[in-house]
Every structure is written in C-alpha cells, then in structure tokens.
Amino acid sequence: MSGIKTRQSLGIGESVLRPDGTLKVTGEFAYSSDLYLADMIWGVTLRSPHPSAWIRSIDVGPALAMPGVYAVLTHEDVPGERFYGLDHRDQPVLAIDQVRYQGEPVALIAADHPERARRAAEAVIVEYEVREAVTDPRRAAFDTSGPAVHERGNVLRHQPIRVGSTFEAPVVVTGEYEVGMQDQAFLGPESGLAVPAEDGGVDLYVATQWLHADRGQIAPCLGLPEEKVRLSLAGVGGAFGAREDLSMQVHACMLALRTGRPVKIVYNREESFYGHVHRHPARMRYEHGATREGRLLYVRAEILLDGGAYCSTSPAVVGNAASLGVGPYEVDNVWIDAYGVYTNNPPCGAMRGFGAVQACYAYESQMDRLAEACGISPVEVRIRNAVSQGSRLATGQVIDSPAPLAEMLAELAAMPLPAAPTPSDDAGGTDLLNMPGGISQTTHGEGVRRGVGYGVGIKNICFSEGFDDHSTARVRVELIGGEPHVLVHTAAAEVGQGLLMVQEQIARTELGIDTVTVARADTSVGSAGSSSASRQSYVTGGAVRAACQAVRERLDKLRADGSSLVQALELAGAVEETREYRHRPTFPLDPRTGQGDSHTQLALCVHRAVVDVDVELGLVKVVELAAVQDVGRIMNPLALEGQIHGGSAQGLGLALMEEIQVQDGVVRNPSFTDYLIPTILDMPPMRVSILENPDPHAPYGLRGAGEPPTLSSTPAVAAAVRAATGLPLPRVPIRPHDIALNG
C-alpha cells in the first residue's frame, strides 16, 4: 500500500485505490446475481442437447400444468423481431424450426422458485430430428458439397492480404499450428433482473459490457421503442469479451412482460459454458522466407477461425487476425488468407486479444523456427525484423507513434534469469513446491529440464475498420454540504478493469476537485461503446476529459471577477456539460488486397518465460514470466501492473491448460472441475517493466494496455516448453501427453 497517495494527489499517474475494491474484497459488493425484489419470480432456459437437429414439435402443456409455473414461452411468443446479433442478426431469440449448437435456447420458463422452474423445463417435451453436424471448420470452409449451417453459406468472411510479388527466399520455414477453444472463465455467471414498467416498457438490471448495443438488440425483439427499454449496469463479475453478446437479456424481459412480475435469471456454471461465446479455435498454416541472416523476405499464411453456429463478432475477429497476421515485423511481401466460418460448434466471439491471439501464436512459433534455421538467437531474429515508428504494416498502414520494439526486446533479454533449480539430495534439499507436479511428489528433480522462450505481440486498440467508435460523458459540478462535488455519468461498463477509478482520476486532474462520484452506468446517457478492445480509458477517458474541460471553461468565466469556486457555484448553481469523444477515423480493409488504415492505435508487449518440464510425465512448472510493455502514459501504476499480470495469466492458461473440449459438437467439460484455469499456485513471479512513450493522437498520450499481455505470454510459454523438450509442439494448450508420449 506504500504507493497509495493522499487525497491531494488522486489524479492521473497515481496508484489510486479502486472505489469498488474494498467492497469486492470483503464480499459486500452487489453483483448482478445478488439482485432481489420481494415479488420477483425466476426464469430458466431450456436448451437443446443436440448440436444440429430439426425441431418437429414442442409441447409445453406438462410444464404449464405444474404448480408455481407462471409462463412457458417458445419462439411463437417472441413479440417482435425473432433474431438478434451484434454484427449480423442471425441468432434466434428462441430456436424456431432447428437448433444449430448444443445449448441453443428452445423455451423459457418462469416460476416462483428456481427449482420449480428447472423441473418445469424438464417437463417440456421437444421432439428433435437429429441431423449431421458440421464440426470440421476446414470442411465447412472449403467443401461446398457438404451441409450448410446457414443458407448464405458457411464462410462468414474471407479477408485476404496481398502485398508484393516475390515469394522466394534462401531460407524457408513452414508450420501448421492450432489454438484450442478458450473460455473467458469469468467468476460471475450470466444474470440479471427484468422489471416490467407502468409505461409498458421494461427496466433491465444486468451484467454486460455494452449497454446500448444490448438495448439496440433487445428492443426490436420485444417490439418496443428503445426509450421503453431501460438498462442499468448491475455488478459485473468479470467479462473478457463474453458479455459483449446477449445471453439472458431478451429472455428475462420477455418473461417479465408476459407475467407482469420482476423476473430474475441466473445461469449456473454449466449453463454459463453454453450461454456465452468463446475464443475462436484456429487452424493456421504459415510459411516464412528470409535471408540467411534472418531478415524476412515474405510471409504466406492461411488462418482459419471457427466461428461456431452464429456470427457474433467473427467478421471483426477475422479482420484483426488478417491485418496483424505477420506480427510486428517488417516484411515487403505478404500473402494472407483469413477465414471465419460457421459450424455447429459452440458460438465464438470476443475474448481478450480478439483474433490477434491466435495469429500471434503462429507467427511467433515461426520466428523461433526461423531463428533456428538461421543459427541466431530468438531475440536477435526478432530485433532484426522489428517494426519501429514509421514502419508500414502489411495493410499499408504506417505506424505513426512510438513503437520501440527492438529496445523492448533488448531490455527483456537483459533481465536476470531466475536461479537454476536445486538438485535433489538424500537430505530432501529439493523444494517440491518448485518442482513440476508440486507436492504430489512426482519428481525430486530427475527428468526435469529448464527452458527459456520469448514472445512478441502487437494488438490494435479501440474499434477498427471504420466503426463509429465514440463515447459520451456528462459531468456536473455542484455544491453538496457547502463543498464542490463532481458527478461523472457515462454508460461505460465497469467489468473489473478499474474504469470507475480512471474516470475519477481524470475528473480530479481536469477540475482540481477532490470529491468525485461516478454514477451507475445506464442508458439514460449517450453510448460509451463496449468495455472491450482496450478502448475505455482512451475513448471514455477522452469523453470525460472533454466534458470536464467544458465545465472548467464555464467555471473560469464565472470566476473571472476573482470569486472563489464555492462562491461561483453558490451564484450559478450546478454547472453541467455533456461531450462526445471520437478518435481519428479508421477505414475498412480492401476486400481484395487487405489494404487500408484500419486501426486507431497499436500496442506492443514482449514476454520471456522460464519453465521447468518433467519430460517423463509431461508436467510443466512456469518458473518466471518477465514482460516489457509500452503504455504511452501510465494512468494508474498499481492497476496497470494488475492488468499485465492478469493478461499474462490468461495467456499462460491458453498455453498449458485452458481448452473447452468439443467432440462432434458436444462440450465435454462444462465446469471448472474439468475446464482448468491457472490458480495462484500456477502463476509464477513476474518481472514487469513499463515504458512510457506517449502517443500524440491519444488522450494524455495513453495506450490501451489490457489485451497485449495475453498475446505474447502464450507463445513465450510454448517456446520455453519447446526449448526444454526439443519437441515441435504446434498446438496450444500443450497437454502432458503431448510431451510425455513424444519425448
């Protein structure tokens, strides 16, 4: 706590404590699953057990006849539009004539107790005609004779990148890589409370990432104008992209409007795995050509992303994977084909890293192969090809802000390595907690090998490809109890990233007033966009700053006669201003060549991983992670370090343990018993160096920081395991049998 400042220095650049932090640590914070009204009833969703089937009949009679049941709804009861979706409205509110993935919602039940609702759901009789499921993304993309998941075909988007014409080189390395389906694994399940209103509308209190996008999809499905659908942000227990899409929002509102009672829906953990999108699994083929000194001459790649049953944000994910598909390296000749495809696998959409994670694993694995082929170190091959300010991406976009990648790599490589493991002896000198397998005593050091690996990632910040990316902020200054008070109101979702704190810090910095309150986010103020793409500090921060500056200008005029702030407010009453902030424009990628200034800002992070591997049992202990990241301007050092640690943990999880196991379209591990995520015992000590090279185009010069660590940590850990084992290991997560059976 030594870094926490006094109340006189709680502006940007200081390690201010989060206003919601203490409540979350003590358990007093109210999450969306804690919402309660005395007269509320409970909603439950009946879901398909099949990944692909025709629905021949639905009989709700047995469920309706059960005591305590208020309503049983099917697609016939949807009052408005029957489809929704973020990018393309292809997802039915409730399945109509068919189901396209295991877990697709088929019916809704409202009852006076959650257990009664669940039993009523079991009583609904659905007759399915099971059909062949499309589960192989390559077949879905390229076999036109196979079944189509949707009438418009299985290819959601094909984005080529075409630069140059020379695809020959003295040194060529090729590889095929695969990334498994990762879950966001947030702790707070999907939940919310819908309350019918006297005006015929509905008030929804929900954990989400994007209030206005939710409303824009919910209102048409309810057959209501948007002004009659009012959303307020309830406490969010993590998100990482999974709450960008709708889950229970329309369902709760439908039940509330049908029954005239408040309706609460809370998913259990298993249902949560079916109820939200996941990270796209990927299959990738890469070919790198270089000089014998390791300088890149060309890159060819095919990136195939499995979008699952519905569109979600897959087209934008494809755009990111394509545009960033060669990484932060200078290369004059590029031929990339990136595809997003429909299958009958679980729907996939946003997750931290958003398309860049998958490509990063492949191109970084290739850079290690290139280093080996050229006889130079993994760090040196990256330095020789590193971008810098003024470099041109494969899309033709020029990096017009600091990008000191070579310096970052040199700093990372110069960091001291952890001490070598202590060999075992008869006196028990080995600390088993520091061995692969830990206190299970699978080894005392025999068969354990150490490896070191590096990873580099480049991530776009804010929305790209011409999206109208903006945020709105309303700032009010008034006297409360005789003292100046600032109220900041935006629709930006606090999902655990510390956004409330940043808004407070900006207001204190711009207005010089200590007492700042951030109002609950809701749709009574203009849109702030999604809490994703590492964009909120940039865009909502920019909006809060602009509104504060407008308030300050008015206050300065009021005080032109030399009066104090208190005197001016006593005379004028409250001073309030609302401002929108937009970053500089971006443009769609050319559909034929992939050229275009598609990104607002780019961020770099580099990682080094040190691992110990029991090569006989395939067990991996990550000994240390080290990271160097350029953030432009530090808004809050303590919170920033937490973001880097958290992103690194998710990257480590993808490298070694996290995967939704899907077989023939069926999820085999929908629980935290079988879907493994890193715990405190799996996370190693971290060395972190944070650089500040301000971006002249961004508010305060800041650079979005939440996602880049997730990119580079995964290939760094994988490279370290390869170094320890000598195995190619082309797939993540790396599982014990990948090592033990091949070692």
Secondary structure, 3 states (H helix, E strand, C coil): CCCCCCHHHCCCCCCCCCCCHHHHHHCCCCEHHHCCCCCCEEEEEEECCCCCEEEEEEECHHHHCCCCEEEEECHHHCCCCCEECCCCCCEECCCCCEECCCCCEEEEEEECCHHHHHHHHHHCEEEEEECCCCCCHHHHHHCCCCCCCCCCCCEEEEEEEEECCCCCCCEEEEEEEEECCCCCCCCCCCEEEEEECCCCCEEEEECCCCHHHHHHHHHHHHCCCHHHEEEEECECCCCCCCCCCCCCHHHHHHHHHHHCCCEEEECCHHHHHHHCCECCCEEEEEEEEECCCCCEEEEEEEEEEEEECCCCCHHHHHHHHHHCCCCCECCCEEEEEEEEEECCCCCECCCCCCCHHHHHHHHHHHHHHHHHHHCCCHHHHHHHHECCCCCECCCCCECCCCCCHHHHHHHHHHCCCCCCCCCCCCCCCCCHHHCCCHHHCCCCCCCEEEEEEEEEEEEEECCCCCCCCEEEEEEEEEEECCEEEEEEEECCCCCCCCHHHHHHHHHHHHHCCCCEEECCCECCCCCCCCCCCCCHHHHHHHHHHHHHHHHHHHHHHHCCCCCCHHHHHHHHCCEEEEEEEECCCCCCCCCCCCCCCCCCEEEEEEEEEEEEEECCCCEEEEEEEEEEEECCCCCCHHHHHHHHHHHHHHHHHHHHCCCCCEECCEECCCCCCCCCCCCCCCCCCEEEEEECCCCCCCHHHCCCCCCHHHHHHHHHHHHHHHHHHCCCCCEECCCHHHHHCCC
